[in-house]
Amino acid sequence: QVQLVESGGGLVQAGNSLRLSCAASGRTDSVLHMGWFRQAPGKEHEFVAHISWDGGKTYYADSVKGRFTISRDNAKNTMSLQMNSLKPDDTAVYYCAAQYSGPITNPNTYDYWGQGTQVTVSS
């Protein structure tokens, strides 16, 4: 089992930045790819970003490409999402998730999830 805990959410004005973190514990010796998803009220989980187990490959949703940066530090068992130029449409609960394999944009292929952290962007 792997436990994931997000932090760093909050309320910011449009155009500003936030950095989300995800701390992993438990069976972190497993080879796990990781990702960020978000869920706005009344909507389904939306893929945001993905990073391979070694940090060598990253992939972003078109809606955040160029504004968000995903990274990980395996020595510290942490993953981060740097969010710049935030927009009101980025308002959602953000979840970190971990997977062994599978289509990276499909939330059903992720095996472990954090509890989520709220990000609210005001206009």
C-alpha positions as CSV (number, residue, x, y, z in Angstrom):
1,Q,0.0,0.0,0.0
2,V,1.0,3.6,-0.7
3,Q,-0.4,6.6,1.1
4,L,-0.5,10.0,-0.6
5,V,-1.0,13.3,1.1
6,E,-1.4,16.6,-0.8
7,S,-0.6,20.1,0.5
8,G,-0.2,23.6,-0.8
9,G,-3.7,24.5,-2.0
10,G,-5.4,27.8,-1.2
11,L,-7.0,30.9,-2.6
12,V,-5.1,33.1,-5.1
13,Q,-5.9,35.8,-7.6
14,A,-5.8,35.1,-11.3
15,G,-2.3,35.5,-12.7
16,N,-0.6,34.4,-9.5
17,S,1.1,31.1,-8.7
18,L,0.7,28.1,-6.3
19,R,2.9,25.1,-5.7
20,L,1.2,21.8,-4.7
21,S,3.1,19.0,-3.0
22,C,2.3,15.3,-2.7
23,A,4.1,13.2,0.0
24,A,4.2,9.5,-0.5
25,S,4.6,6.9,2.3
26,G,4.3,3.1,2.6
27,R,5.5,0.9,-0.2
28,T,7.4,3.7,-1.9
29,D,10.0,1.3,-3.2
30,S,7.5,0.2,-5.8
31,V,8.0,1.6,-9.3
32,L,5.2,4.1,-9.6
33,H,4.4,6.7,-12.1
34,M,2.5,9.6,-10.7
35,G,0.0,12.2,-11.8
36,W,-2.2,15.1,-10.9
37,F,-5.9,15.3,-11.5
38,R,-8.5,17.9,-10.6
39,Q,-12.2,17.9,-10.1
40,A,-14.4,20.9,-10.3
41,P,-17.9,20.9,-8.7
42,G,-20.3,18.8,-10.8
43,K,-17.5,17.6,-13.1
44,E,-15.5,14.4,-13.5
45,H,-11.9,14.0,-12.7
46,E,-9.8,15.8,-15.2
47,F,-6.2,14.8,-16.1
48,V,-3.7,17.6,-15.4
49,A,-0.1,16.2,-15.6
50,H,1.9,13.0,-15.4
51,I,5.5,12.1,-14.6
52,S,7.2,8.8,-15.1
53,W,8.7,6.8,-12.2
54,D,12.2,8.2,-12.8
55,G,11.1,11.8,-13.7
56,G,12.4,11.3,-17.2
57,K,9.1,11.8,-19.0
58,T,6.3,14.3,-18.3
59,Y,3.0,14.9,-20.0
60,Y,0.5,17.7,-19.6
61,A,-3.1,18.4,-20.5
62,D,-3.4,21.1,-23.2
63,S,-5.2,23.3,-20.8
64,V,-2.2,23.6,-18.5
65,K,0.7,23.2,-20.9
66,G,3.2,26.0,-20.5
67,R,1.8,27.1,-17.2
68,F,2.2,24.1,-14.9
69,T,5.3,22.0,-14.2
70,I,5.3,18.6,-12.6
71,S,8.4,17.3,-10.9
72,R,9.4,14.6,-8.4
73,D,12.1,13.8,-5.9
74,N,12.3,10.1,-5.3
75,A,14.9,10.5,-2.6
76,K,12.3,12.4,-0.6
77,N,9.3,10.5,-1.9
78,T,7.6,13.8,-3.0
79,M,6.0,15.1,-6.1
80,S,5.2,18.7,-6.9
81,L,3.0,20.7,-9.3
82,Q,4.1,24.3,-9.9
83,M,1.2,26.3,-11.2
84,N,1.8,29.7,-12.8
85,S,-0.5,32.2,-14.5
86,L,-3.5,30.7,-12.7
87,K,-6.9,31.2,-14.2
88,P,-10.4,31.0,-12.6
89,D,-11.0,27.9,-14.7
90,D,-8.2,26.2,-12.7
91,T,-10.4,26.2,-9.6
92,A,-10.9,22.7,-8.4
93,V,-9.9,20.1,-5.9
94,Y,-6.5,18.8,-7.0
95,Y,-5.5,15.1,-6.4
96,C,-2.2,13.4,-6.7
97,A,-2.3,9.8,-7.8
98,A,0.1,6.9,-8.5
99,Q,-0.1,4.1,-11.0
100,Y,1.9,1.0,-12.0
101,S,0.9,1.2,-15.6
102,G,-1.9,2.1,-18.0
103,P,-3.1,5.0,-20.0
104,I,-1.9,8.0,-18.1
105,T,-4.9,10.2,-18.7
106,N,-7.4,7.6,-17.4
107,P,-8.1,8.0,-13.7
108,N,-9.3,4.4,-13.5
109,T,-5.7,3.2,-14.2
110,Y,-4.4,4.8,-11.0
111,D,-4.0,2.6,-8.0
112,Y,-3.5,5.1,-5.2
113,W,-5.1,8.6,-4.5
114,G,-4.6,11.4,-2.0
115,Q,-7.4,13.1,-0.3
116,G,-7.2,16.2,-2.4
117,T,-6.4,19.9,-1.8
118,Q,-8.6,22.8,-2.8
119,V,-7.3,25.4,-5.2
120,T,-9.5,28.5,-5.8
121,V,-8.6,31.2,-8.3
122,S,-10.5,34.4,-8.1
123,S,-10.9,36.8,-11.0
